[in-house]
């Protein structure tokens, strides 16, 4: 049995996808009240309206279902992951495979609770509570398109090739093609860091700087993602794949992308708080910008686009000045 925890658009989509594939699936909510409301509606009217729950999808508010769960799929905001897995882990069996579908980085303390919190990937956080098999699922996966049955692909990564292959079989279907990888670091960083570039792409769209500028922004943003990823132990090839370039293109181009839309709002003169209220749902690129710059500082990696986004989001910098500062940097070779 598969349990999906996280009732946002992506968690709901994954639960629907699995049930359509004929898998015994439970969508686990944080309360029985929420479960009752979703069961009554037979869909998620807030986050995925119009997508009916398949007959095989059970909605439950009882965390004890985890005791009979073979695979736990986590699809919560990155900043909620530590709290979520801390609550869920005591109810899991040692054989449960845990899969992260969350794309972000989160600050958490060292395991001993000492020292300054530092940014961590989602499976790093999960591993603090779970000793079994861990996987990360990431790719160009806009929830509305996947739920609508449009063709899509993704990558499931694990240090255990057998676990990745098992999860691959569960999610693969006629319209959802799943690849495997052993590069957990690269797959997770690709999914997280592309959100920052999507914020910048939205700013570019909102400022109407043109397709040449946006293409350059995406390309150079990918170079920064790859540099940081390699410094942290990732395989450079991953950033040229679905979890890197593929997800980056989808998120920078789609009207469904929360991060791109937030960037547009910022370019229009709204404050970060105003822009977030307009978009409605969490844009993971905001906390990830802060975390990525911290990791870049620690690793000694140059990331000018990410630093300009940090200045725009948290230091009150004008978007036009950020563009000028990027354009007027010291000339250099493309490959250095």
C-alpha positions in Angstrom: 0.0 0.0 0.0 1.1 3.6 -0.8 0.4 6.5 1.5 0.7 10.1 0.2 1.1 12.8 2.8 0.5 16.3 1.6 -2.8 17.6 0.3 -1.6 20.5 -1.8 -1.8 20.3 -5.6 1.2 18.1 -6.1 0.5 15.6 -3.3 -3.1 15.3 -4.5 -1.9 14.8 -8.1 0.5 12.0 -7.0 -2.3 10.2 -5.1 -4.6 10.5 -8.0 -1.9 9.3 -10.4 -1.1 6.2 -8.3 -4.8 5.3 -7.9 -5.3 5.6 -11.6 -2.4 3.1 -12.0 -4.3 0.6 -9.9 -2.2 1.1 -6.8 -3.8 0.8 -3.4 -3.4 4.4 -2.3 -4.3 6.5 0.7 -4.1 10.3 0.8 -3.3 11.0 4.4 -4.5 14.3 5.8 -3.5 16.2 9.0 -6.9 15.8 10.6 -10.1 13.7 10.3 -12.0 17.0 9.6 -9.9 17.6 6.5 -10.3 14.0 5.4 -14.1 14.1 5.8 -14.3 17.3 3.7 -12.2 15.8 0.9 -14.2 12.6 0.9 -17.4 14.5 0.7 -16.2 16.6 -2.2 -14.6 13.6 -4.0 -11.9 16.0 -5.1 -9.6 18.6 -3.7 -11.6 21.8 -4.5 -9.0 24.2 -3.0 -5.8 22.9 -4.7 -6.9 20.7 -7.6 -10.5 21.6 -8.5 -12.2 19.6 -11.2 -10.0 16.5 -10.8 -12.2 13.7 -9.4 -10.7 11.2 -7.0 -10.5 7.7 -8.7 -12.5 5.0 -7.1 -9.4 3.3 -5.6 -8.2 6.4 -3.7 -8.9 6.4 0.0 -8.7 9.6 2.1 -7.8 9.2 5.7 -7.0 11.4 8.7 -5.7 8.4 10.8 -1.9 8.3 10.9 -2.1 4.7 12.0 -2.5 3.7 8.4 1.3 4.1 8.2 1.8 0.8 10.0 0.6 -1.0 6.9 2.3 1.3 4.4 4.9 -0.1 2.0 5.8 3.3 0.4 5.3 6.7 2.0 5.2 9.6 -0.5 5.9 13.0 1.1 4.7 16.1 -0.8 4.8 18.9 1.7 6.5 22.4 1.6 10.2 22.1 2.2 10.0 24.2 5.4 7.4 21.7 6.8 9.4 18.6 6.0 11.2 18.4 9.3 8.0 18.7 11.3 6.1 16.3 9.0 8.6 13.4 9.1 9.2 13.9 12.8 5.4 13.3 13.3 5.1 10.4 10.8 8.4 8.5 11.4 7.4 6.8 14.7 4.5 5.1 13.0 6.5 3.7 10.0 7.8 0.1 9.8 11.5 -0.4 9.2 10.7 -1.7 5.7 8.8 1.4 4.5 10.4 3.1 1.5 10.1 6.9 1.9 10.0 9.1 -1.2 10.3 12.9 -1.2 8.4 14.8 -3.8 9.2 18.1 -2.3 11.4 20.6 -4.2 13.3 22.9 -1.8 15.9 23.4 0.8 15.2 24.0 4.5 17.2 25.2 7.5 17.3 22.7 10.3 19.7 22.3 13.2 22.4 19.6 13.5 21.0 16.2 14.7 22.3 16.9 18.2 20.4 20.2 18.2 23.6 22.1 18.4 25.1 24.8 16.2 23.6 27.1 13.6 20.9 25.6 11.4 22.1 25.0 7.9 20.3 24.4 4.6 19.6 20.7 3.9 18.0 18.7 1.1 14.8 16.9 1.8 16.3 13.4 2.0 18.9 14.7 4.4 16.1 15.8 6.7 14.2 12.6 6.3 17.3 10.5 7.1 17.5 12.1 10.5 14.3 10.1 11.4 14.3 7.1 9.0 17.0 4.5 8.6 15.4 2.6 5.7 15.4 3.2 1.9 15.0 6.8 0.7 14.2 8.1 -2.7 13.6 11.6 -4.3 11.2 12.2 -7.2 11.7 15.3 -9.3 11.3 16.5 -12.9 9.2 18.8 -15.1 6.0 18.0 -13.3 3.4 20.8 -13.3 0.6 19.3 -11.2 -2.3 20.5 -13.3 -0.9 18.9 -16.5 0.0 15.6 -14.8 -3.5 15.5 -13.2 -5.0 16.3 -16.5 -3.4 13.2 -18.1 -1.0 15.1 -20.3 2.3 13.4 -21.1 5.0 14.0 -18.6 8.3 12.5 -17.4 10.1 12.4 -14.0 13.2 11.0 -12.3 13.3 8.9 -9.1 16.7 8.9 -7.5 18.1 6.7 -4.7 21.4 5.3 -3.6 19.6 2.0 -3.7 19.0 1.1 -7.3 16.4 -1.5 -6.3 14.4 1.0 -4.3 14.4 3.4 -7.3 13.3 0.7 -9.7 10.4 -0.3 -7.3 9.2 3.2 -7.1 9.6 3.6 -10.8 7.2 0.7 -11.4 4.6 2.2 -9.0 4.4 5.6 -10.7 4.9 4.6 -14.4 1.8 4.8 -16.5 0.6 5.5 -20.0 1.1 9.3 -19.6 3.8 9.4 -16.9 7.2 8.0 -17.9 9.6 7.5 -15.0 13.4 7.3 -15.2 15.8 6.3 -12.4 19.0 7.8 -11.1 21.6 7.2 -8.4 22.4 10.9 -8.1 20.2 11.9 -5.2 22.1 15.1 -4.6 21.8 16.3 -8.2 18.1 15.4 -8.6 17.2 17.2 -5.4 19.3 20.2 -6.0 18.0 20.5 -9.6 14.4 20.5 -8.3 15.1 23.1 -5.6 17.5 25.5 -7.4 15.4 25.8 -10.6 12.8 27.6 -8.6 15.1 30.5 -8.0 15.9 30.8 -11.7 12.1 30.7 -12.4 11.6 33.7 -10.0 14.2 35.6 -12.1 12.5 34.5 -15.3 9.3 35.9 -14.0 11.0 39.2 -13.2 12.3 39.2 -16.8 8.8 38.5 -18.2 7.3 41.2 -15.9 9.9 43.8 -17.1 9.4 42.8 -20.8 13.2 42.6 -21.4 12.7 40.2 -24.3 13.3 36.5 -25.2 17.0 37.0 -25.8 17.5 38.2 -22.2 15.3 35.4 -20.8 17.1 32.7 -22.8 20.4 34.0 -21.4 19.0 34.1 -17.9 17.9 30.5 -18.1 21.1 29.3 -19.6 23.4 31.1 -17.2 21.1 30.2 -14.3 21.5 26.5 -15.2 25.3 27.0 -15.2 25.1 28.4 -11.6 22.9 25.5 -10.6 25.4 23.0 -12.0 28.4 24.7 -10.4 26.8 24.6 -6.9 25.6 21.1 -7.5 29.0 19.8 -8.4 30.6 21.5 -5.4 28.1 19.7 -3.2 28.8 16.3 -4.8 26.3 16.1 -7.7 26.9 14.7 -11.1 27.1 17.5 -13.7 25.1 15.4 -16.2 22.0 15.5 -13.9 21.7 19.2 -14.6 21.4 18.5 -18.3 18.6 16.0 -17.7 15.0 16.0 -16.7 15.6 17.0 -13.1 17.8 19.9 -14.2 17.2 21.5 -17.6 13.8 19.8 -18.1 12.3 21.1 -14.9 14.0 24.5 -15.4 12.4 25.0 -18.8 8.9 24.0 -17.6 9.0 26.2 -14.5 10.4 29.2 -16.3 7.9 29.0 -19.2 4.6 27.8 -17.7 1.8 30.1 -16.7 1.1 27.5 -14.0 4.5 28.1 -12.3 4.0 29.9 -9.0 7.6 31.0 -8.9 7.5 32.6 -12.4 4.2 34.3 -11.5 5.7 35.6 -8.3 8.6 37.1 -10.2 6.2 38.9 -12.5 4.5 40.4 -9.5 7.8 41.6 -8.1 8.7 43.2 -11.5 5.4 45.0 -11.4 6.3 46.8 -8.2 4.7 44.7 -5.6 6.5 43.9 -2.3 7.3 40.3 -1.5 4.4 40.0 0.9 2.0 41.5 -1.7 3.3 39.2 -4.4 3.0 36.1 -2.3 -0.6 37.0 -1.4 -1.4 37.5 -5.1 0.0 34.1 -6.1 -1.8 32.4 -3.2 0.3 29.2 -2.8 3.8 28.9 -1.5 6.6 29.7 -4.1 9.4 27.5 -3.0 12.0 29.7 -4.7 11.8 32.4 -2.0 13.2 30.3 0.9 15.4 28.4 -1.5 17.1 31.7 -2.6 18.3 32.4 0.9 19.4 28.8 1.4 21.2 28.6 -2.0 23.2 31.7 -1.3 24.2 30.4 2.1 25.4 27.1 0.5 27.3 29.0 -2.2 29.1 31.1 0.5 30.0 27.9 2.3 31.3 26.2 -0.9 32.9 29.3 -2.4 30.8 29.1 -5.6 30.1 32.2 -7.7 26.3 32.6 -8.3 25.6 36.2 -9.6 22.0 35.5 -10.7 21.1 33.9 -7.4 22.8 36.8 -5.5 20.8 39.4 -7.4 17.6 37.5 -6.6 18.6 37.5 -3.0 19.1 41.3 -3.1 15.8 41.8 -4.8 13.8 39.6 -2.4 15.4 40.4 0.9 17.4 43.6 0.5 14.9 45.9 -1.3 16.9 46.1 -4.6 15.1 47.4 -7.6 14.7 44.8 -10.4 16.0 47.2 -13.1 19.2 47.8 -11.1 19.6 44.0 -10.7 19.5 43.6 -14.5 22.0 46.4 -15.0 24.4 44.9 -12.5 24.2 41.5 -14.2 24.9 43.0 -17.6 27.8 45.1 -16.5 29.8 42.4 -14.7 33.4 41.9 -15.7 33.8 40.2 -19.1 34.8 36.6 -19.0 34.9 33.3 -20.9 31.6 31.4 -21.0 33.2 28.3 -19.6 34.9 29.7 -16.5 
